[in-house]
């Protein structure tokens, strides 16, 4: 039955439950008086009447730390555990009466000096329990003593108060822990938000760089297409001239094979005239030296690279400047878009293409004619 007795011990007063016994929402039991003591220590500023808190509040269960919220009736609003009270009554009736009296208990503490004397007084000077013989004849005869039961009640009350105080302190510490946990969550949330803003700023910077890259490539592509079209057109002209010369050469070869002199002489004069005209390439254009060069579109980003490497978090007084810069960038982008829409490629061709040299006549070799 010792295990049963342990189950009937109040975790506050460390004694068997004193009726009325109240049951908490977490299913742990307390003496109502002990519950009221804990509640008062946890809520020292709530109004009381006759030493009992009469309004609602909260405290934590000393066994599991579950928070107990009371209504306006305070601890008197907690449900009584009649089952535990009945078990206590049955236990006291059946077992307490059958146990030996305290004087006959085998584990009754006895004085170490006077083995036949029970410890029944408390030495206030030495702060130890002792027996009456020690006070009369022993080491505590000059000490101040007090009845054991009075010191027991005093120290028991002090221990209960200290436990209640620790319960209150634990509640306050738990509140501080909750605040620290909330601070951790706030730090994590703020960190995520700021990292998102940093990524957004860098994405905006990437977009600006992509726009500028696209605009600069448009300029290069415009001049490239202009030059390629010119060279292709000139290549077709030279190809057509070469083809016509090949036909004249073929006609000349056939004329050389003519056996009749009269026919040969009839065909030679117009053929020589065609050969002379075909050999004249003064009407064909020439490409100037370095026409294929595109080095005037070279870029250098040293200054911009230094600026990018110096990117850092802005100070408070930099926010206004950043907003002004963003507005200027937006205006510049709009103006550039308008220029592109109104025919930017044509103006680029006029400005970027180097001038062509005037056509140069090719050297011709006119065949010698016999006079």
ChimeraX attribute file (.defattr): number of C-alpha atoms within 10 A of each C-alpha:
attribute: neighborCount
match mode: 1-to-1
recipient: residues
	/A:1	8
	/A:2	7
	/A:3	7
	/A:4	11
	/A:5	13
	/A:6	12
	/A:7	14
	/A:8	21
	/A:9	17
	/A:10	18
	/A:11	19
	/A:12	21
	/A:13	19
	/A:14	12
	/A:15	13
	/A:16	16
	/A:17	23
	/A:18	18
	/A:19	18
	/A:20	15
	/A:21	23
	/A:22	27
	/A:23	18
	/A:24	21
	/A:25	14
	/A:26	13
	/A:27	11
	/A:28	16
	/A:29	24
	/A:30	29
	/A:31	23
	/A:32	20
	/A:33	18
	/A:34	21
	/A:35	25
	/A:36	19
	/A:37	21
	/A:38	25
	/A:39	26
	/A:40	23
	/A:41	18
	/A:42	23
	/A:43	16
	/A:44	11
	/A:45	9
	/A:46	14
	/A:47	13
	/A:48	12
	/A:49	8
	/A:50	6
	/A:51	10
	/A:52	17
	/A:53	23
	/A:54	18
	/A:55	16
	/A:56	16
	/A:57	19
	/A:58	17
	/A:59	22
	/A:60	20
	/A:61	22
	/A:62	19
	/A:63	12
	/A:64	10
	/A:65	14
	/A:66	14
	/A:67	15
	/A:68	16
	/A:69	15
	/A:70	17
	/A:71	15
	/A:72	12
	/A:73	13
	/A:74	19
	/A:75	26
	/A:76	18
	/A:77	13
	/A:78	19
	/A:79	13
	/A:80	19
	/A:81	18
	/A:82	14
	/A:83	10
	/A:84	19
	/A:85	18
	/A:86	12
	/A:87	13
	/A:88	18
	/A:89	12
	/A:90	12
	/A:91	16
	/A:92	13
	/A:93	11
	/A:94	10
	/A:95	10
	/A:96	11
	/A:97	10
	/A:98	9
	/A:99	10
	/A:100	10
	/A:101	9
	/A:102	9
	/A:103	10
	/A:104	9
	/A:105	10
	/A:106	9
	/A:107	8
	/A:108	11
	/A:109	15
	/A:110	16
	/A:111	18
	/A:112	12
	/A:113	13
	/A:114	15
	/A:115	11
	/A:116	11
	/A:117	16
	/A:118	17
	/A:119	20
	/A:120	16
	/A:121	21
	/A:122	25
	/A:123	21
	/A:124	14
	/A:125	11
	/A:126	12
	/A:127	10
	/A:128	10
	/A:129	18
	/A:130	27
	/A:131	24
	/A:132	19
	/A:133	18
	/A:134	20
	/A:135	18
	/A:136	11
	/A:137	10
	/A:138	14
	/A:139	12
	/A:140	20
	/A:141	14
	/A:142	12
	/A:143	13
	/A:144	13
	/A:145	21
	/A:146	13
	/A:147	12
	/A:148	17
	/A:149	12
	/A:150	12
	/A:151	17
	/A:152	13
	/A:153	11
	/A:154	12
	/A:155	12
	/A:156	14
	/A:157	13
	/A:158	12
	/A:159	14
	/A:160	18
	/A:161	17
	/A:162	12
	/A:163	18
	/A:164	22
	/A:165	17
	/A:166	15
	/A:167	21
	/A:168	21
	/A:169	14
	/A:170	16
	/A:171	17
	/A:172	13
	/A:173	12
	/A:174	13
	/A:175	12
	/A:176	12
	/A:177	12
	/A:178	12
	/A:179	12
	/A:180	12
	/A:181	12
	/A:182	12
	/A:183	12
	/A:184	12
	/A:185	12
	/A:186	12
	/A:187	12
	/A:188	12
	/A:189	12
	/A:190	12
	/A:191	12
	/A:192	12
	/A:193	12
	/A:194	12
	/A:195	12
	/A:196	12
	/A:197	12
	/A:198	13
	/A:199	12
	/A:200	12
	/A:201	12
	/A:202	12
	/A:203	12
	/A:204	12
	/A:205	12
	/A:206	12
	/A:207	12
	/A:208	15
	/A:209	12
	/A:210	12
	/A:211	13
	/A:212	13
	/A:213	11
	/A:214	12
	/A:215	15
	/A:216	14
	/A:217	12
	/A:218	16
	/A:219	17
	/A:220	18
	/A:221	13
	/A:222	19
	/A:223	21
	/A:224	16
	/A:225	12
	/A:226	16
	/A:227	17
	/A:228	12
	/A:229	12
	/A:230	12
	/A:231	16
	/A:232	11
	/A:233	12
	/A:234	16
	/A:235	12
	/A:236	12
	/A:237	14
	/A:238	15
	/A:239	12
	/A:240	12
	/A:241	15
	/A:242	14
	/A:243	12
	/A:244	14
	/A:245	17
	/A:246	13
	/A:247	11
	/A:248	17
	/A:249	15
	/A:250	12
	/A:251	13
	/A:252	16
	/A:253	11
	/A:254	11
	/A:255	17
	/A:256	12
	/A:257	9
	/A:258	13
	/A:259	9
	/A:260	9
	/A:261	9
	/A:262	10
	/A:263	11
	/A:264	15
	/A:265	12
	/A:266	10
	/A:267	16
	/A:268	15
	/A:269	11
	/A:270	11
	/A:271	16
	/A:272	16
	/A:273	12
	/A:274	15
	/A:275	18
	/A:276	14
	/A:277	13
	/A:278	16
	/A:279	17
	/A:280	15
	/A:281	16
	/A:282	13
	/A:283	10
	/A:284	15
	/A:285	17
	/A:286	16
	/A:287	16
	/A:288	13
	/A:289	9
	/A:290	8
	/A:291	13
	/A:292	13
	/A:293	9
	/A:294	13
	/A:295	7
	/A:296	8
	/A:297	11
	/A:298	6
	/A:299	8
	/A:300	7
	/A:301	8
	/A:302	9
	/A:303	8
	/A:304	10
	/A:305	10
	/A:306	10
	/A:307	10
	/A:308	10
	/A:309	8
	/A:310	9
	/A:311	8
	/A:312	7
	/A:313	8
	/A:314	9
	/A:315	7
	/A:316	7
	/A:317	8
	/A:318	10
	/A:319	11
	/A:320	10
	/A:321	10
	/A:322	12
	/A:323	11
	/A:324	11
	/A:325	12
	/A:326	12
	/A:327	12
	/A:328	12
	/A:329	13
	/A:330	13
	/A:331	12
	/A:332	12
	/A:333	15
	/A:334	12
	/A:335	12
	/A:336	13
	/A:337	13
	/A:338	12
	/A:339	13
	/A:340	15
	/A:341	10
	/A:342	10
	/A:343	10
	/A:344	16
	/A:345	19
	/A:346	14
	/A:347	14
	/A:348	15
	/A:349	18
	/A:350	12
	/A:351	11
	/A:352	18
	/A:353	15
	/A:354	15
	/A:355	11
	/A:356	12
	/A:357	11
	/A:358	11
	/A:359	14
	/A:360	13
	/A:361	13
	/A:362	14
	/A:363	10
	/A:364	13
	/A:365	10
	/A:366	13
	/A:367	9
	/A:368	6
	/A:369	6
	/A:370	4
	/A:371	3
